[in-house]
Amino acid sequence: MFSNEDLHQKIADSLKQLPVYNEPAGLYEPISYTLDQGGKRLRPLLALISTRMFGGNPDKALPAATAIEIFHNFTLLHDDIIDQAPLRRGRDTVYKKWNINTAILSGDTMFAIAFGQLSKSDPEKLPDLMKVFTQTAVEVCEGQQYDIDFEESDQVNISGYINMIRLKTAVLLAASLKIGAIIAGADEEDCEKIYLFGENLGIAFQLQDDLLDAFGDEGVFGKKTGGDIVANKKTYLYLKALKSAGSEDGERLKALYSKRNHNDEEKVAEVLEIFTRNNIKSFTENTILDYYSVAMKNLSEIKLTDEVKAPLLLLAEGMLKRKY
Amino acid sequence: MFSNEDLHQKIADSLKQLPVYNEPAGLYEPISYTLDQGGKRLRPLLALISTRMFGGNPDKALPAATAIEIFHNFTLLHDDIIDQAPLRRGRDTVYKKWNINTAILSGDTMFAIAFGQLSKSDPEKLPDLMKVFTQTAVEVCEGQQYDIDFEESDQVNISGYINMIRLKTAVLLAASLKIGAIIAGADEEDCEKIYLFGENLGIAFQLQDDLLDAFGDEGVFGKKTGGDIVANKKTYLYLKALKSAGSEDGERLKALYSKRNHNDEEKVAEVLEIFTRNNIKSFTENTILDYYSVAMKNLSEIKLTDEVKAPLLLLAEGMLKRKY
């Protein structure tokens, strides 16, 4: 029986064995730089844990898990261009360290390498894996496009926002779990349940991230809070405040989000005041709990013992119980 | 028996049935715009012709052929950003008509859709198809990276240049043919031969393109000649001239290619004079013929009758016999 740490190590080893240290260096150096950055490897870990949970051999899921991690990092690489993000995990992003063209092309190559890894999976499972993987890839792109669209739009509502984070974040977590289940030979019903579990958990996870960005303890959260507010991001908190606050707070919030060149600190402080006055923190916590509860229900319906489900449950709890 | 025109129509129909007319419009409009542009559909046609030649049903190759065409158009979309190309087939490129972010993300989505199409192929063939497709995708990216590198480098030699065009152009033509052969159930040896045929034909095709860019008849060639010279592209013609010309012509050529802000017309005229004085046109024609001859040898070694090979041979001749 492999521990979660064993699985994490397997992923790290698999990424180290990739054929990405070749010529031309201008293409492969940014790829190595990206994949060497570490990180939690949450998505491949979910795939391996899912395979193990459904009684499969995690080694058989390693190519697909590796594919998922490479794909995820490819999306970050291109997203960083689009979002003009200078830093990721404390280091220069690829487009900053090199340039936009390098980031485009290295990302494309990572996408191709991801599919190359996926194709090393059990041939009998490959058609199903491809179906999940390609649909998810398309949906992640759709999520990113909605995120871009929402920046310019004043028509964003809460359900649209939830759909955006579902596509941009949750479906890849869900697909990771489903891919692990397919490889273990889980039946279709369980594959669907574990997908829904991941999707609902993923939405809760992203809402939690939004909440921490506003109300997190910077020491624990690991990055400066208020970033979404400074960037005028129409997160769940903002949309909920617009919907539930009175017209005075609502108008003030819109005004604060419509202009740039505010004094950032004052702006964050005032927005947080409006959020607090309108109980946005507890509204958001309740919504997170709603999605988390549905996820728990999805997990409970899977035809396995609680004992076998325990490691995944622990990981899910860990994902959500970040302090703020 | 399907004619080439039938096959062309099948490709057009397949592209029209793609699920790319969805929301978000910001993502899918550029994809429809790109795929609606027409073009020769050379690569998917090669795949279908190959399947037919090896006795398979072209309909079975249609998902893979569609995948190839979408992939090819995705690479063009990202290449146009990298090359800052404002026009393609007489229309604004996606990054010009929309913006760089849209072009990145729509391209990524096309890449995912391409794999989605490929995965509709016969499940038994899918692992082999994936192997060819992903390796080819990586190689095309490598080719584009070498092309970028060569712009800045003064160390480019002829064999490096041939390798670059092999990766950037030839391997996708080769892979298209091999994918068609795999789907028809051709044996491994024939799959390899048809690949080599495509690779050598592809190199000849690109060298021909270089030649036409310098010496083509603008009316027949369909675009303004001299573009490579104005852009200081280190094509086969330039590299061959540097190698075979005396030091005086060589130094002058380097000087002409090192500066911008030349009078373009005068520069093109002087470069063509140097090319002509050093027989570069006939050197290039001979090299094209060399690659074409190897391609013909590859084709001749395939275990099929000449009659069955005739349509592919005709297409290959058509690709090379563009007048200049």
Interface residues (C-beta under 8 A of the other chain):
Chain A: E23 P24 G26 L27 T75 H78 I81 I82 I100 N101 I104 L105 G107 D108 T109 F111 A112 I113 F115 G116 L118 S119 P123 L126 P127 M130 K131 F133 T134 Q135 A137 V138 C141 E142 Q144 Q145 Y146 I148 D149
Chain B: E23 P24 G26 L27 T75 H78 I81 I82 I100 N101 I104 L105 G107 D108 T109 F111 A112 I113 F115 G116 L118 S119 P123 E124 L126 P127 M130 K131 F133 T134 Q135 A137 V138 C141 E142 Q144 Q145 Y146 I148 D149
